[in-house]
Amino acid sequence: MKKLFGTDGVRGTANVHPMTPEMALRIGAAVGRQFRRDHSAVHRVVIGKDTRLSGYMFENALTAGLTSTGMNVLLLGPVPTPAVGLLTRSMRADLGVMISASHNPAHDNGIKFFGPDGFKLSDTVEAEIEALVESGVEPADAGEIGRAKRIDDGRYRYIERVKSSFPRQMRLDGLKVVVDCANGAAHRVAPECLWELGATVIPMGVSPNGHNINEGCGSTQPQAAAELVVAHGAHLGLCLDGDADRVILIDEKGKIGDGDQFMALMAASWAEEEKLKGGALVATVMSNLGLEHFLEARGLRLERTSVGDRYVVERMREGGFNLGGEQSGHIVMTDHATTGDGLMAGLQFLAEMVRSEKTASELLHQFEPVPQLLKNVRFQVGQTPLEADLVKGAIAQAEADLSGGGRLLIRKSGTEPLVRVMAEHEDATLMEQAVNTVVAAVEGAVST
């Protein structure tokens, strides 16, 4: 069973286990040994990061670990997570590493890995890496130590790749777009890309200082961007998170949309154009029942996975599907990218606006969502509130109350010490009662 890796790589508070420079060095050495299978060829790894202050520390520690096993390191600097997936494959690297805690606050950080195909690693490979971290690895001989150098054109390569996913001959002239870069990894690439395609760009969250990533901005706090959309009379707002692998859309009225509505739009559009492979959309257990009903009405299927865009991508690859994502704004289009890409998804939505000549508010309301409520309960590391009899009883009762017209989903977050309690039901009052009952039981278990 994995202990080090969570839903998306290794994550935690900087300078607190496991996110210490000592552990990063050991992880770097372990993945270096895992992916450097022989000594006869050149082996390289690309490393990107977001704008957190601790990124410098982890970049250096990982580089030391990787070069100690003979890997040559190419340092990309601040780039979005999807850029690392893209460049790992296009630069023929054996491994890609992204240093980021995504939407988490600045004091957190994380390490994500991509294989040579540009896709995130499987649970099996992560378990093998954990075993190497625990046992330790033999360093390379002195003459085989790797080199490290900075690559200056990574972000430009990425911008061109994202632009190539936009329909040929189509332009964004006449469209005013607010883009909130969360003071994160896309603070340069997103405004540049949109401007080069013809949009009038109103940027925010483009002044990172190492401490302000996701602070009052970005996909998890889009209110400021919504106000900016209305104030400037913009046609659309794009809110990226810290590493730009997710996007939340804001219509011209300042209303905040979600990934489910966007996925419904793209699935219907691609199906109509016979571009939707397998007749299905892949999403997680968190996606709204309304999305499922919307797809069924069009003869399409919703394939559900565990939470995490990595699991969405795994199912897409297994089934040969090309569209998937999460309600939180991870949108995966494997015809264009190997992981969620917020900027690329935003461009696809803008393309639909241009093609259909409809407003963002029209396109962002594809179906009526079933009432849904999500509440989080924080617990201390080491606590196991879901194993308490009181909590088990509350969950059983809530499931019985909601049976027939909805569902209940209880899970531990893979990125934070949180229990997430989510319910859906046509009867909003019944749904709220069920969630509150379970939350109260979990809070009671945590406080004892």
C-alpha positions in Angstrom: 0.0 0.0 0.0 1.3 3.4 -1.0 2.2 5.8 1.9 4.1 8.5 0.2 2.1 9.2 -2.9 -1.5 10.5 -2.7 -4.1 11.2 -5.4 -1.7 13.3 -7.5 2.0 12.7 -6.5 3.5 13.7 -3.2 2.1 16.7 -1.4 2.2 18.5 1.9 3.4 21.5 3.9 6.9 22.7 2.8 9.7 21.7 5.3 7.3 19.2 7.0 7.5 15.5 6.2 7.2 14.3 3.5 7.8 17.7 1.7 11.4 18.2 3.0 14.5 18.8 0.9 16.0 15.6 2.3 13.0 13.5 1.2 13.0 15.3 -2.2 16.6 14.3 -2.7 15.7 10.7 -1.9 12.7 10.7 -4.2 14.9 12.2 -7.0 17.4 9.4 -6.6 14.7 6.8 -6.5 12.9 8.0 -9.7 16.3 8.4 -11.3 17.1 4.8 -10.6 13.6 3.7 -11.7 13.8 5.4 -15.1 17.5 5.0 -15.9 17.4 1.3 -16.8 20.8 1.1 -18.6 24.1 2.9 -18.8 24.6 3.0 -22.5 22.3 5.8 -23.5 21.7 9.4 -22.6 18.9 9.8 -20.0 17.2 13.0 -19.4 14.4 14.5 -17.2 12.6 17.8 -17.5 11.6 19.6 -14.3 9.0 22.4 -14.2 7.5 24.3 -11.2 5.0 26.8 -10.2 5.8 30.1 -8.4 5.9 29.0 -4.7 9.0 30.1 -2.8 9.7 26.5 -1.8 10.0 25.6 -5.5 13.6 26.7 -5.5 14.4 24.4 -2.6 12.7 21.3 -4.1 14.1 22.0 -7.6 17.6 21.9 -6.3 17.0 18.8 -4.1 15.4 16.9 -6.9 18.2 17.9 -9.3 20.8 16.6 -6.8 19.0 13.3 -6.4 18.5 12.8 -10.1 22.0 13.7 -11.3 23.4 11.4 -8.6 21.9 8.5 -10.5 23.2 9.7 -13.9 20.1 11.5 -15.1 20.6 14.8 -17.1 18.2 17.4 -15.9 16.6 20.1 -18.0 15.1 22.9 -15.8 12.1 24.6 -17.4 11.4 27.1 -14.7 7.8 28.2 -14.0 5.5 26.4 -16.5 2.0 24.8 -16.3 1.8 21.2 -15.3 0.4 20.2 -18.8 3.6 21.8 -20.3 5.7 19.3 -18.4 3.6 16.4 -19.8 4.0 17.8 -23.3 7.7 18.5 -23.1 8.5 15.2 -21.5 7.4 13.5 -24.7 8.4 16.1 -27.3 12.0 16.4 -25.9 12.4 12.6 -25.6 12.9 12.7 -21.9 12.7 9.6 -19.8 10.8 11.4 -17.0 8.9 14.6 -16.3 8.7 16.3 -12.9 6.3 19.1 -11.9 6.9 20.8 -8.5 3.5 22.2 -7.5 0.7 21.8 -5.0 -1.8 22.9 -7.6 -4.7 24.8 -5.9 -3.3 24.5 -2.4 -2.0 27.6 -0.5 1.6 28.8 -0.9 2.9 27.0 2.2 2.2 23.7 0.6 4.1 22.1 -2.2 4.1 18.8 -4.1 5.9 16.7 -6.7 4.1 15.1 -9.7 5.7 12.7 -12.2 5.2 12.0 -15.9 6.5 8.9 -17.8 8.3 9.1 -21.1 4.9 9.0 -22.9 3.9 12.3 -21.2 1.2 10.6 -19.0 1.2 10.5 -15.2 2.6 7.4 -13.5 0.4 4.4 -12.6 -0.2 3.3 -9.0 2.1 0.3 -9.7 5.1 2.4 -10.7 4.5 4.8 -7.8 4.6 1.8 -5.4 7.9 0.7 -7.0 9.3 4.2 -6.5 8.2 4.2 -2.8 10.0 0.9 -2.3 13.2 2.5 -3.7 12.8 5.6 -1.5 12.5 3.3 1.5 15.5 1.0 0.6 17.8 3.7 -0.8 19.6 3.4 -4.1 23.2 3.2 -5.1 24.5 6.4 -6.7 26.1 6.4 -10.1 29.9 6.1 -10.5 31.7 9.5 -10.4 32.2 9.5 -14.2 28.5 8.9 -14.8 27.0 11.7 -12.7 24.4 13.7 -14.7 24.4 17.3 -15.7 21.8 20.1 -15.3 21.0 23.1 -17.4 18.2 25.6 -17.8 15.9 25.5 -20.9 14.7 29.0 -21.9 12.2 28.1 -24.6 9.9 25.7 -22.7 7.1 28.1 -22.3 7.2 29.2 -26.0 7.1 25.6 -27.1 4.0 25.1 -24.9 2.3 28.3 -26.2 2.6 27.1 -29.8 1.3 23.6 -28.9 -1.7 25.1 -27.1 -2.4 27.5 -30.0 -2.2 24.5 -32.4 -5.2 22.9 -30.6 -7.3 26.0 -31.6 -9.2 25.6 -34.9 -7.2 26.8 -37.9 -8.2 30.1 -39.5 -10.3 31.0 -36.4 -9.5 34.1 -34.4 -10.5 35.7 -31.1 -10.7 39.3 -32.5 -13.4 41.3 -30.9 -13.6 39.1 -27.7 -12.6 40.6 -24.4 -11.3 37.9 -22.0 -10.4 38.2 -18.3 -7.8 35.6 -17.4 -6.9 34.9 -13.8 -3.6 33.2 -13.5 -3.7 32.7 -9.7 -0.2 34.2 -9.4 0.9 30.8 -10.6 2.6 28.9 -13.3 0.6 30.3 -16.2 1.1 34.0 -15.3 3.1 34.5 -18.6 1.9 31.9 -21.0 -1.9 32.4 -20.6 -2.1 36.1 -21.4 0.4 35.8 -24.2 -1.4 32.9 -25.8 -4.8 34.6 -25.7 -3.4 37.9 -27.0 -1.6 36.2 -29.9 -4.9 34.6 -31.0 -6.5 38.1 -31.2 -8.3 38.5 -27.9 -8.3 41.7 -25.8 -6.8 40.4 -22.6 -7.5 41.6 -19.1 -5.0 39.8 -16.9 -5.1 39.3 -13.1 -3.1 37.2 -10.8 0.0 37.8 -12.8 2.4 39.2 -10.2 3.7 36.2 -8.2 6.0 36.9 -5.3 6.4 33.3 -4.0 3.7 33.7 -1.3 0.6 34.8 -3.1 -0.2 31.8 -5.4 -4.0 31.0 -5.2 -4.4 33.8 -2.6 -7.8 35.4 -3.2 -7.7 34.4 -6.9 -7.7 31.4 -9.2 -10.1 28.6 -9.8 -11.0 28.0 -6.2 -11.6 31.7 -5.5 -13.1 33.1 -8.7 -15.1 35.9 -7.1 -12.6 38.7 -7.9 -12.3 37.6 -11.5 -16.1 37.5 -11.8 -16.3 41.1 -10.6 -13.6 42.1 -13.1 -15.6 40.4 -16.0 -18.7 42.5 -15.2 -16.7 45.7 -14.6 -14.9 45.5 -17.9 -17.9 44.1 -19.9 -15.8 41.1 -20.8 -17.3 38.2 -22.8 -15.7 35.5 -20.7 -13.5 34.9 -17.6 -11.0 32.1 -17.3 -9.8 31.2 -13.8 -6.8 28.9 -13.7 -5.3 27.3 -10.6 -1.7 27.5 -9.4 -0.3 25.0 -11.9 -2.9 25.7 -14.7 -4.2 22.2 -15.2 -7.8 23.2 -14.4 -10.1 26.1 -15.3 -13.3 27.6 -14.0 -15.3 29.6 -16.5 -17.2 32.8 -15.8 -19.9 34.1 -18.2 -20.5 37.7 -19.3 -22.9 38.3 -16.4 -20.3 37.2 -13.8 -21.9 33.9 -13.1 -19.4 31.1 -12.3 -19.7 27.8 -14.2 -18.2 24.5 -13.5 -16.5 21.6 -15.2 -19.7 19.6 -15.6 -21.5 22.2 -17.7 -18.4 22.6 -19.9 -18.0 18.8 -20.4 -21.6 18.6 -21.3 -21.1 21.2 -24.0 -18.0 19.6 -25.4 -19.4 16.1 -25.3 -22.6 17.1 -27.2 -20.6 19.2 -29.7 -18.0 16.5 -30.4 -20.7 13.8 -30.7 -22.6 15.9 -33.2 -19.3 16.3 -35.2 -18.6 12.5 -34.8 -15.4 13.4 -32.9 -16.4 11.9 -29.5 -14.6 8.5 -29.3 -16.5 5.6 -27.8 -19.7 7.6 -27.4 -18.8 8.4 -23.8 -17.5 11.1 -21.5 -15.2 10.1 -18.6 -15.7 11.9 -15.3 -15.4 11.2 -11.6 -17.9 10.2 -8.9 -18.2 13.9 -8.0 -19.9 14.9 -11.3 -23.5 15.9 -11.0 -26.3 13.4 -11.8 -27.7 16.1 -14.1 -24.7 15.6 -16.4 -25.4 11.8 -16.5 -29.1 12.5 -17.4 -28.0 15.0 -20.1 -25.7 12.5 -21.8 -28.2 9.7 -21.6 -30.8 11.8 -23.4 -28.4 12.1 -26.3 -27.5 8.4 -26.4 -24.1 9.0 -24.7 -22.6 7.4 -21.6 -20.9 8.8 -18.5 -18.0 6.6 -17.4 -17.3 7.4 -13.7 -13.9 7.0 -12.0 -12.3 7.7 -8.6 -11.5 11.4 -7.9 -8.3 12.6 -9.6 -7.6 13.5 -13.2 -5.0 10.8 -13.2 -7.8 8.2 -12.8 -9.8 9.9 -15.5 -6.9 9.7 -17.9 -6.3 6.0 -17.1 -9.9 5.1 -17.9 -9.8 7.2 -21.1 -6.7 5.3 -22.2 -8.2 1.9 -21.3 -11.4 2.6 -23.2 -10.1 4.6 -26.1 -12.1 7.7 -25.0 -10.9 11.2 -25.9 -12.8 13.5 -23.5 -12.9 13.5 -19.8 -12.5 15.7 -16.7 -13.7 16.7 -13.3 -16.4 19.1 -12.0 -13.6 21.1 -10.4 -12.3 22.1 -13.8 -9.8 19.5 -14.9 -10.6 19.0 -18.6 -8.7 16.3 -20.4 -8.7 16.1 -24.2 -6.3 13.4 -25.2 -6.4 14.4 -28.8 -4.3 17.4 -27.7 -2.8 16.8 -24.3 -1.8 14.0 -21.8 -3.3 15.6 -18.7 -5.8 18.3 -17.7 -5.0 21.7 -19.3 -6.9 24.8 -18.2 -5.7 27.1 -20.9 -6.4 24.6 -23.7 -9.9 23.9 -22.3 -10.5 27.7 -22.2 -9.6 28.0 -25.8 -11.9 25.2 -26.8 -14.8 27.0 -25.0 -13.9 30.2 -26.8 -13.9 28.3 -30.1 -17.4 27.2 -29.3 -18.4 30.8 -28.7 -17.0 31.9 -32.0 -18.5 28.9 -33.9 -22.0 29.1 -32.4 -22.1 32.9 -32.1 -23.6 32.3 -28.7 -22.8 34.0 -25.4 -20.9 32.3 -22.6 -24.0 32.3 -20.4 -25.9 30.4 -23.1 -23.1 27.8 -23.5 -22.5 27.4 -19.8 -26.1 26.2 -19.0 -26.4 22.9 -20.8 -28.5 21.1 -18.2 -30.3 21.7 -14.9 -28.1 20.2 -12.1 -29.6 18.0 -9.5 -29.2 19.7 -6.1 -25.8 18.9 -4.8 -24.1 19.8 -1.5 -20.5 19.3 -0.5 -19.0 19.9 3.0 -15.5 19.2 4.3 -14.4 18.3 7.7 -10.7 18.7 8.6 -9.0 16.1 10.8 -5.6 15.6 12.3 -3.0 13.4 10.6 -3.3 10.0 12.2 -7.0 10.2 12.9 -9.4 7.8 11.2 -12.8 9.3 11.7 -14.5 7.1 9.0 -13.8 4.0 11.1 -15.8 5.3 14.1 -19.0 3.4 14.7 -21.0 6.6 15.1 -19.9 7.8 11.7 -20.6 4.4 10.1 -24.1 4.5 11.5 -24.7 8.1 10.3 -23.6 7.2 6.8 -25.8 4.1 6.7 -28.8 6.1 7.8 -28.1 8.9 5.3 -27.7 6.4 2.4 -31.1 4.9 3.3 -32.7 8.3 3.4 -31.4 9.3 0.0 -32.0 5.9 -1.7 -34.0 6.0 -4.9 -33.7 9.7 -5.7 -30.1 10.5 -5.1 -26.8 9.4 -3.8 -24.2 10.0 -1.0 -20.5 10.0 -1.4 -18.0 10.0 1.5 -14.3 10.1 0.9 -11.0 11.3 2.3 -9.2 13.9 0.2 -6.1 12.6 -1.5 -4.4 16.1 -1.2 -5.4 17.4 2.2 -6.4 16.0 5.6 -10.1 16.4 4.9 -13.2 14.2 4.9 -15.5 15.2 2.0 -19.2 14.6 2.4 -21.2 15.1 -0.8 -24.9 14.3 -1.5 -27.3 14.8 -4.4 -31.1 14.5 -4.4 -34.0 16.1 -6.0 -35.3 17.0 -2.6 -32.8 19.7 -1.5 -34.0 19.7 2.1 -33.6 15.9 2.5 -30.1 16.2 0.9 -29.0 18.9 3.3 -30.2 17.0 6.3 -28.3 13.9 5.2 -25.0 15.8 4.7 -25.4 17.7 8.0 -26.0 14.4 9.9 -22.8 12.8 8.5 -20.8 16.0 9.0 -21.9 16.2 12.6 -20.9 12.6 13.2 -17.4 13.1 11.6 -16.9 16.3 13.6 -17.8 14.4 16.8 -15.3 11.6 15.9 -12.5 14.1 15.2 -13.0 16.0 18.4 -12.8 13.0 20.7 
